[in-house]
Amino acid sequence: MPWRKIKLAFIQNDAARKIAYKQRKRGIMKKVKKLSTLCDVAACAIVYGPYDPNSEVWPSPSEAKSVLEQFRSFTEMGRYNKMVNQEEFLIEKIAKLKEKLNKQVRENQEKEKTKLMFECLLGQKDLNDLSLETLGDLEWFVNSKMEVIQDRIQLLNSSPPVVVVVAATRDEVNSGGGDQVEAMEAVHAGKQPWFLDLNLKL
């Protein structure tokens, strides 16, 4: 039987409300037990309602008292650090979703500008057909990419050059190069180590 959405509102009918109370209370106790077992955490549940003369406690009054005393032993900051009510939880959830949405919007805008830039470079788009706002955005995007390229060029220019000397006899070169050719290929591929014993033959 599929789940149906239940409206969260006070149940006016007394009989229906009593039935819902017993079912929900049983469900809460069951979920607390699962949480304690699966996650190995100290947990307790105390439910008091108008249909029971005494409150129902899980797992037992003594164990629940022990959990509450442990909770009260924490500092006030540690006790309430991660506690939120429903309103605060929803506000936090909405803020995270908005942040995720904004990130996705920025990624989509960058992809659109990249596509537009390549279309202009390939002659598929005419700059004269673009609005001033689009041209301004495209200019800023191209300049930002150029800055990244310039920074990369400066970094490469400032790095000390790596000079690799490979010596080999004529027979070794003619026969395929042996260890020396392998060493040169490793260096060109950017592999370590930088220094290889070539065991040169004189």
Secondary structure, DSSP 8 states (H G I E B T S, - for coil): --------S---SHHHHHHHHHHHHHHHHHHHHHHHHHHT----EEE--TT-SS-EEES-HHHHHHHHHHHHTS-HHHHHTT---HHHHHHHHHHHHHHHHHHHHHHHHHHHHHHHHHHHHTTSS-GGGS-HHHHHHHHHHHHHHHHHHHHHHHHHHHS----------HHHHHTT-HHHHHHHHHHHTT-S-S--------
